[in-house]
Amino acid sequence: MQEKYNTLLCNNTWSLVPLPPNQSVIGCKWIFRLKKNPDGSIQRHKTRLVVKGFTQRPCFDFSDTFSLVVKATTIRIIIALAVHHNWPLDKSTSIMPSYMVILPS
């Protein structure tokens, strides 16, 4: 969990700002999950930090929602650019699914 938290900090995932007047703080929590192999053995531990959005009130705490959806083609283009420009690729600090691979051209 500490490694995941440090990754979020290093990637500047968020920035601390003063709380606007008449706004409430929205909490968050860690979700823990075990990824298992087909035989039932543990492959790895997964963690995710999620916001407790159920405490938000429409038109008061937020006025619009946004859900990021990334196409596989976009991920492949970014990986290709990283390989072409020798940018460092590190799976531990990325949010890419583990099944994505770079195919030789």
MITOR-719992 format. One line per field, with one value per residue: residue number from 1; x, y, z of N, C-alpha, C, O in turn. Coordinates in Angstrom, 2 decimals, always signed. Layout:
<rs>
nr NUM;...
n_c1 X;...
n_c2 Y;...
n_c3 Z;...
ca_c1 X;...
ca_c2 Y;...
ca_c3 Z;...
c_c1 X;...
c_c2 Y;...
c_c3 Z;...
o_c1 X;...
o_c2 Y;...
o_c3 Z;...
</rs>
This chain:
<rs>
nr 1;2;3;4;5;6;7;8;9;10;11;12;13;14;15;16;17;18;19;20;21;22;23;24;25;26;27;28;29;30;31;32;33;34;35;36;37;38;39;40;41;42;43;44;45;46;47;48;49;50;51;52;53;54;55;56;57;58;59;60;61;62;63;64;65;66;67;68;69;70;71;72;73;74;75;76;77;78;79;80;81;82;83;84;85;86;87;88;89;90;91;92;93;94;95;96;97;98;99;100;101;102;103;104;105
n_c1 +0.83;+1.96;+3.81;+2.10;+0.83;+3.06;+3.63;+1.36;+1.80;+4.28;+3.55;+2.10;-0.71;-2.70;-3.28;-2.87;-5.21;-6.73;-9.80;-12.77;-15.13;-18.22;-18.18;-17.95;-15.74;-14.75;-14.40;-12.05;-11.13;-9.18;-9.17;-8.78;-7.61;-7.23;-5.41;-5.77;-4.31;-5.30;-5.27;-5.92;-3.98;-2.27;-1.60;-0.93;-1.15;-3.58;-4.24;-6.35;-7.19;-10.09;-12.69;-15.19;-17.83;-20.56;-21.24;-21.49;-23.36;-25.51;-25.19;-24.32;-21.93;-20.79;-20.99;-20.79;-19.97;-17.28;-15.91;-13.18;-12.38;-10.38;-9.20;-7.89;-6.27;-5.27;-3.63;-1.72;-0.54;+0.65;+2.47;+4.05;+5.14;+6.63;+8.52;+9.80;+10.94;+12.57;+11.58;+11.17;+9.54;+7.49;+5.83;+4.90;+4.26;+2.28;-1.06;-1.89;-3.46;-2.31;-2.38;-1.74;+0.55;+3.64;+3.86;+6.09;+7.06
n_c2 -1.19;+1.22;+1.59;+2.00;+4.36;+6.10;+6.11;+7.41;+9.94;+10.64;+10.79;+13.08;+12.95;+14.25;+17.52;+19.44;+21.76;+24.74;+24.30;+25.21;+27.76;+26.79;+24.15;+20.58;+18.07;+15.25;+11.92;+9.15;+5.74;+2.74;+0.01;-3.40;-6.25;-9.63;-11.06;-13.98;-17.07;-19.55;-21.97;-21.26;-20.23;-17.39;-14.73;-11.98;-9.04;-6.51;-3.03;-0.17;+3.22;+4.81;+7.25;+8.25;+8.63;+8.55;+10.34;+12.76;+15.60;+16.32;+19.22;+20.70;+19.72;+18.95;+19.64;+18.35;+15.20;+12.93;+10.34;+8.51;+6.88;+4.73;+3.78;+0.72;+1.09;+3.69;+3.32;+1.59;+3.28;+5.20;+3.58;+2.79;+5.29;+5.80;+3.74;+4.38;+6.88;+6.23;+6.50;+5.90;+2.92;+1.67;-0.77;-0.86;+1.74;+2.45;+2.56;+0.70;-2.22;-5.55;-7.35;-6.11;-5.96;-5.22;-5.52;-6.80;-4.81
n_c3 +0.00;+0.76;-1.29;-3.49;-2.66;-2.58;-5.31;-6.32;-5.22;-6.42;-9.10;-9.18;-8.77;-7.42;-5.95;-3.02;-1.94;-0.63;+1.16;-0.39;+0.64;+2.23;+1.35;+1.58;+2.89;+1.05;+1.74;+1.44;+0.64;+0.98;-1.24;-1.15;-2.90;-3.91;-6.48;-8.21;-9.34;-11.82;-10.41;-7.87;-6.20;-4.82;-6.93;-6.92;-4.82;-4.93;-4.83;-4.42;-4.41;-3.59;-3.93;-1.61;-3.00;-2.50;-0.57;-1.73;-2.94;-5.57;-7.64;-5.51;-4.27;-6.63;-10.17;-12.52;-13.98;-14.67;-16.51;-17.24;-20.19;-21.90;-25.03;-26.38;-28.59;-28.25;-26.01;-27.11;-29.01;-27.35;-25.99;-28.16;-28.89;-26.58;-26.69;-29.11;-28.51;-26.44;-23.83;-20.33;-19.33;-16.89;-15.36;-12.72;-12.02;-13.67;-15.09;-16.79;-18.10;-17.33;-19.42;-21.78;-24.38;-26.09;-29.43;-31.92;-34.75
ca_c1 +0.00;+2.85;+4.37;+1.04;+0.66;+4.22;+3.47;+0.37;+2.45;+5.31;+2.90;+1.30;-2.10;-3.55;-2.59;-3.63;-5.68;-7.62;-11.20;-13.62;-16.18;-19.49;-17.97;-17.60;-14.64;-15.19;-13.41;-11.61;-10.77;-8.38;-9.81;-7.78;-8.09;-6.22;-5.47;-5.42;-4.04;-6.39;-5.25;-6.35;-2.87;-2.24;-0.66;-0.45;-2.09;-3.91;-4.85;-6.91;-7.71;-11.34;-13.38;-16.53;-18.71;-21.94;-21.49;-21.63;-24.71;-25.54;-25.35;-23.73;-20.54;-20.30;-21.98;-20.58;-19.20;-16.37;-15.39;-12.16;-12.39;-9.25;-9.24;-6.65;-5.45;-4.59;-2.55;-0.68;+0.16;+1.49;+3.59;+4.92;+5.89;+7.60;+9.61;+10.51;+11.69;+13.32;+11.03;+11.12;+8.25;+7.52;+4.47;+4.47;+3.74;+1.30;-2.41;-2.24;-3.71;-1.13;-2.46;-1.29;+1.94;+4.14;+4.11;+7.11;+6.48
ca_c2 +0.00;+2.38;+1.77;+2.59;+5.74;+6.86;+6.28;+8.47;+11.22;+10.93;+11.11;+14.29;+12.57;+15.30;+18.59;+19.96;+23.13;+25.12;+23.92;+26.38;+27.96;+26.09;+22.85;+19.55;+17.19;+13.92;+10.96;+8.10;+4.51;+1.79;-1.25;-4.45;-7.39;-10.63;-11.60;-15.39;-17.92;-20.52;-23.04;-20.70;-19.62;-15.93;-14.20;-10.70;-8.22;-5.28;-1.99;+0.95;+4.29;+5.29;+8.31;+7.88;+9.53;+8.51;+11.45;+13.98;+16.06;+16.96;+20.68;+21.36;+19.28;+18.83;+20.02;+17.51;+13.99;+12.57;+8.97;+8.32;+5.62;+4.72;+2.69;-0.03;+1.71;+4.83;+2.79;+1.07;+4.43;+5.78;+2.65;+2.89;+6.54;+5.64;+2.89;+5.13;+7.98;+5.68;+6.93;+4.74;+2.28;+0.93;-1.28;-0.62;+3.09;+2.71;+2.06;-0.15;-3.62;-6.39;-8.15;-5.37;-6.23;-4.53;-6.48;-6.31;-4.31
ca_c3 +0.00;+0.81;-2.64;-4.32;-2.19;-3.06;-6.76;-6.52;-4.90;-7.43;-10.37;-8.99;-9.03;-6.85;-5.24;-1.89;-2.10;+0.47;+0.98;-0.66;+1.65;+2.05;+0.72;+2.54;+2.50;+0.62;+2.19;+0.52;+1.33;+0.22;-1.58;-1.27;-3.66;-4.26;-7.84;-8.04;-10.49;-12.04;-9.41;-6.59;-5.48;-4.92;-7.93;-6.38;-4.05;-5.65;-4.00;-5.18;-3.57;-4.19;-3.20;-1.12;-3.75;-2.03;+0.34;-2.51;-3.26;-6.89;-7.73;-4.36;-4.23;-7.99;-11.18;-13.69;-13.70;-15.74;-16.42;-18.26;-20.91;-22.82;-26.01;-26.47;-29.65;-27.65;-25.16;-28.00;-29.60;-26.30;-25.78;-29.34;-28.76;-25.50;-27.19;-30.16;-27.90;-25.30;-22.55;-19.43;-19.10;-15.63;-15.10;-11.34;-11.86;-14.72;-14.85;-17.93;-17.77;-17.52;-20.63;-22.95;-24.71;-27.27;-30.50;-32.85;-36.00
c_c1 +0.88;+3.46;+3.35;+0.84;+1.82;+4.14;+2.47;+0.98;+3.46;+4.71;+2.05;-0.17;-3.06;-2.67;-3.48;-3.96;-6.56;-9.06;-12.03;-14.69;-17.46;-19.36;-17.59;-16.48;-15.22;-14.08;-13.01;-11.28;-9.96;-9.19;-8.69;-8.38;-6.93;-6.45;-4.96;-5.15;-5.20;-6.43;-5.63;-5.23;-2.85;-1.18;-0.07;-1.56;-2.33;-4.56;-5.35;-7.44;-8.95;-11.98;-14.75;-17.54;-20.14;-22.26;-21.68;-23.09;-24.68;-25.84;-24.83;-22.25;-19.95;-21.40;-21.86;-19.80;-18.36;-15.87;-14.43;-12.27;-11.27;-9.38;-7.88;-5.71;-4.65;-3.41;-1.40;+0.13;+1.11;+2.70;+4.57;+5.76;+6.97;+8.79;+10.45;+11.41;+12.51;+12.86;+10.96;+9.69;+8.37;+6.11;+3.99;+3.90;+2.69;-0.06;-2.86;-2.52;-2.51;-1.20;-2.01;+0.19;+2.34;+4.49;+5.19;+6.50;+7.04
c_c2 +1.26;+2.67;+2.43;+4.06;+6.62;+7.10;+7.38;+9.84;+11.61;+11.34;+12.37;+14.04;+13.61;+16.39;+19.09;+21.42;+23.47;+24.72;+25.18;+26.53;+27.22;+24.76;+21.84;+18.69;+15.82;+12.95;+9.98;+6.86;+3.63;+0.52;-2.27;-5.65;-8.34;-11.07;-13.03;-16.06;-18.90;-21.64;-22.55;-20.08;-18.12;-15.50;-12.89;-10.03;-6.93;-4.30;-0.87;+1.96;+4.87;+6.34;+7.80;+8.85;+9.55;+9.62;+12.77;+14.31;+16.77;+18.46;+21.42;+21.01;+19.13;+19.25;+19.15;+16.28;+13.65;+11.16;+8.76;+6.93;+5.70;+3.52;+2.01;+0.56;+2.89;+4.37;+2.29;+2.20;+5.05;+4.89;+2.73;+4.17;+6.44;+4.80;+3.66;+6.20;+7.55;+6.25;+5.72;+4.23;+1.43;+0.51;-0.92;+0.78;+3.43;+2.19;+1.18;-1.56;-4.49;-7.21;-7.41;-5.61;-5.42;-5.60;-5.94;-5.86;-5.00
c_c3 +0.00;-0.56;-3.57;-3.95;-2.68;-4.56;-7.06;-6.25;-5.98;-8.77;-10.30;-9.32;-8.49;-6.26;-4.12;-2.13;-0.92;+0.15;+0.73;+0.43;+1.26;+1.31;+1.80;+1.99;+2.15;+1.00;+1.11;+1.33;+0.39;+0.00;-1.81;-1.99;-3.92;-5.69;-7.74;-9.38;-10.66;-11.00;-8.01;-5.78;-5.75;-5.92;-7.43;-5.59;-4.83;-4.66;-4.92;-4.17;-4.26;-3.29;-2.76;-1.73;-3.28;-1.05;-0.40;-2.78;-4.61;-6.79;-6.51;-4.27;-5.62;-8.96;-12.43;-13.27;-14.92;-15.49;-17.58;-18.88;-21.96;-23.75;-26.07;-27.52;-29.09;-26.79;-26.03;-28.64;-28.57;-26.03;-26.94;-29.29;-27.69;-25.95;-28.21;-29.55;-26.69;-23.96;-21.63;-19.27;-17.84;-15.29;-13.70;-11.16;-12.91;-14.31;-16.00;-17.46;-18.09;-18.79;-21.88;-23.17;-25.93;-28.30;-31.44;-34.16;-37.20
o_c1 +0.57;+3.61;+3.70;+0.71;+1.60;+4.53;+2.70;+0.70;+3.51;+5.30;+1.35;-0.80;-4.13;-1.47;-4.71;-3.09;-7.10;-9.49;-12.01;-15.11;-17.75;-20.32;-16.99;-16.29;-16.08;-12.93;-13.57;-11.16;-10.04;-9.83;-7.77;-9.52;-5.79;-7.57;-3.85;-5.69;-6.01;-7.50;-5.66;-5.50;-3.35;+0.00;+1.14;-2.73;-1.39;-5.32;-4.85;-8.09;-8.86;-11.83;-15.38;-18.04;-20.89;-23.43;-21.99;-23.95;-23.91;-26.64;-24.89;-21.40;-18.73;-22.59;-22.73;-19.04;-18.68;-15.45;-14.82;-12.25;-11.24;-9.63;-6.84;-4.49;-3.49;-2.33;-0.23;+1.35;+2.24;+3.82;+5.78;+6.95;+8.08;+9.94;+11.68;+12.53;+13.09;+13.68;+10.71;+8.75;+9.24;+5.27;+2.79;+3.12;+2.27;-0.20;-4.06;-1.88;-1.77;-0.17;-1.90;+0.99;+1.49;+5.32;+5.20;+5.52;+6.66
o_c2 +2.23;+3.82;+3.32;+4.91;+7.74;+8.17;+8.20;+10.80;+12.77;+12.13;+12.70;+14.81;+13.81;+16.21;+19.15;+22.22;+22.57;+24.79;+26.11;+25.56;+27.07;+24.28;+22.20;+18.59;+15.30;+13.14;+9.97;+6.92;+3.76;+0.02;-2.03;-6.03;-7.91;-11.43;-13.26;-15.66;-19.06;-22.20;-23.34;-19.45;-17.64;-15.86;-12.69;-10.40;-6.33;-4.70;-0.67;+1.59;+5.36;+6.32;+7.00;+9.75;+10.47;+9.85;+13.79;+13.42;+17.71;+18.89;+22.65;+21.90;+19.19;+19.22;+19.21;+16.33;+14.02;+10.82;+8.82;+5.92;+6.61;+2.40;+2.64;+0.53;+3.06;+4.96;+2.54;+2.08;+5.39;+5.39;+2.73;+4.15;+6.93;+5.12;+3.60;+6.41;+8.38;+6.47;+4.61;+5.01;+0.57;+1.36;-0.71;+1.00;+4.58;+1.47;+0.93;-2.05;-4.19;-7.74;-8.02;-5.48;-5.00;-6.47;-4.74;-6.45;-4.68
o_c3 -0.68;-0.95;-4.34;-4.83;-3.13;-5.04;-7.95;-6.97;-6.41;-9.50;-11.26;-10.06;-9.06;-6.08;-4.27;-2.48;-0.27;-1.00;+1.53;+1.05;+0.07;+0.72;+2.81;+0.77;+2.87;+0.60;+0.01;+2.56;-0.83;+0.92;-2.58;-1.73;-4.14;-6.07;-7.25;-10.41;-9.75;-10.73;-7.06;-4.76;-6.77;-5.80;-7.50;-5.68;-5.34;-3.78;-6.02;-3.19;-5.39;-2.07;-3.45;-1.06;-3.61;-0.74;+0.22;-2.83;-4.79;-5.97;-6.46;-4.20;-5.78;-8.62;-13.30;-12.30;-16.04;-14.38;-18.74;-18.17;-22.78;-23.31;-25.85;-27.36;-29.44;-26.85;-25.73;-28.79;-28.90;-25.87;-26.73;-29.61;-27.87;-25.64;-28.18;-30.03;-26.00;-23.07;-22.10;-19.10;-17.73;-14.97;-13.51;-10.23;-13.01;-13.32;-16.17;-16.53;-19.03;-19.21;-22.94;-22.24;-26.71;-28.05;-31.72;-34.63;-38.33
</rs>
